[in-house]
Amino acid sequence: NVTELESIVDRTVFNPAIDTLFFPGTVANYYWSSSTYVGNTSNAWYVYFANGNVSNSPKSNSYYVRCVAN
């Protein structure tokens, strides 16, 4: 979900905003979460790993995915 995906963001770095020792090859781009945006169920939450921002976008967009779990 969006909380789990955001938990791996490292805001002390950018492009990508993640620890590349633990997550090598991470592209500084948009990554879908499995969380639907309640305000518009045609949207889902994403994390932008260039800078760690979190927002929502139409589910029809093509973004990266990553498996995460707490």
N, C-alpha and C positions, 0 to 999 in steps of 0.2 A: 504494500500500500504506500501512499505518499509519505507517511511518517517513517516507514522503514527506509525508503529510498532517500529521503532527506537526511537520515541519520548517518549516511556515509559521505556527505558533503564535507569538505574541508575548506572553510572560508578564509583560511590564511594563505591560500594559493588560488590561482585561477588559470584557466585555459590548459588543463581542466581543473576544476575546483574539487579535487579528490586526491587522496594519497596514492600516487602512482606506483609506490612500492607494493602496496596491497592489491591495487587494481590497475595493473599495467595494461596499456593499450586502450584506456578509456578515451573516447573521443569527446572533445569539448562541444557537446551538442545537446539536443533535447532527448530526454528519456521518459517514456511513459511510466506511470504508476498504474496499479490496478484499481485505483480509487476514482469512482465517478464523481463529477462535480454536482452537488445537490441542486445548486441554483439553475442548472441546465443539464439535464441528464444526457444530452447529446455530446457533452464535453467530459473530459477526464483530466485529472491532475497530472502534471509533468514536473520534472526537475531539469533545469538548464545547467548542465555541468561545465559550461564555460565560466560561470560566476556563482552557481549555487542557487539562483533564483527559483522560486516555486510559483507556478501559476496553472491555469487550465486552458484547454484548447479543444476544438472539435475533434472527436474521435476519428474522423476521416483523415486526419493528418498522418503522415508517415514519420514516426520517430523511432529512435533506438529503444531497446528494452534491456533490462538487467535483472537477474534474479537476486533478491535480497531477503533476509529473514533476521529477526532479532533473536 
